[in-house]
Amino acid sequence: MDREPSKGILPSQEIRRFVSSGIIRSPIQVLEEQYQPASIDLRLGRVAFRVRASFLPGRSTTLLTKITAGDLLLNTIELTDSALLEPNLVYVVPLLESLDLPQDVYGIANPKSTTGRLDIFTRLITERGDEFERVPRGYSGALYVEIVSRTFPIKLQTGMRLSQLRFVRGSSAPTGDGRLKELAKEDLVAPDDDGSDLTRADISGGWPITVDLQGNGSNIVAYQAKRRTRPVDLGKTNYYDVEEFWTPIPKPANGQLVLEEDGFYLLASKRKVRVRPDQAAEMVPYDPTMGEFRVHYAGFFDPGFGFGTNGEIPGTKAVLEVRAHHIPVLLEDDQLVGRLRYYKMAAVPDKVYGASIGSSYQQQGLALSKQFKRAEEYVSASNPRLVAAGLGH
């Protein structure tokens, strides 16, 4: 008798089988670096459509028909060479990958970490879809991504990877609060620097994520994005001077920070996060009851994040992408800004998050995206060996 496939978030080895069997299709070979522990990176295709407004195709029509049949299309841009996307304009890009999913598998998309840290807002779209970032069970067809760079002009081209797609077999309910409390005793998070008992944390609908305005040994507690800068080429690494694009914010004496209206900030979580290899995590989406700001565009946390393969990594801070909406917002040190939900993997992946697979942020402090130069003062004070080894990125 055939064994029933395991349910949960699918690991890297099963995503590889999806590619080899034609469930994931592409006219260009899928690269090894696209495979993540619990997702696959999706690549930009050859053109970008600049459109008048954000939209969903809806069940009655295809996406390209909706673009071309009305007055949505403003311009078509070739991406085979580097192309410029202006801030606060809406672009739709067909992706190289397409799908032919089984009836028991659905998909969940999210921006990659680097994408979120650049204030680039991306959302996956399916043909005849009526929901962003979701691929229904049994979906067969093309994939598209909507791109809005909220702050910086950006340069990108065919093959770049801005978003990632997770696959789920069956249903995948988040780990319950009781189980999270059990995990907190050993595996969920690292001990607080102040030695407080994390097992008594306010767990309600996920692990609480609070903001750090004390710096944990660093004088810099946040970065605010500057406006009207030159473009950021997403193909560059360790290239741009920080001060040209970001304003470093020093530790406030009173433990408070006022976020400017519509300002974009990068901050760090107060406590370090750990994700075991048999689990994946996701930051809970913006909750209106928490105030007029959005936290964390790129919500996926891979198996092994802050944990490693066998628990050898004592936690990693989450970098929080925060935007205040409509009005200035006051943040205070250790203020609740989100919750981390944990989900069961269908199997332990054959690769976990970390430097060995090219992950950029495994032992980060308050880290900018990989396009910016990393001076020693910006690397977590708790990981000096990473600085010496050049691995603090």
Order of alpha helices (4+ residues) and beta strands (2+ residues): beta-alpha-beta-beta-beta-beta-alpha-beta-beta-beta-beta-alpha-beta-beta-beta-beta-beta-alpha-beta-beta-beta-alpha-beta-beta-beta-beta-beta-beta-beta-beta-beta-alpha
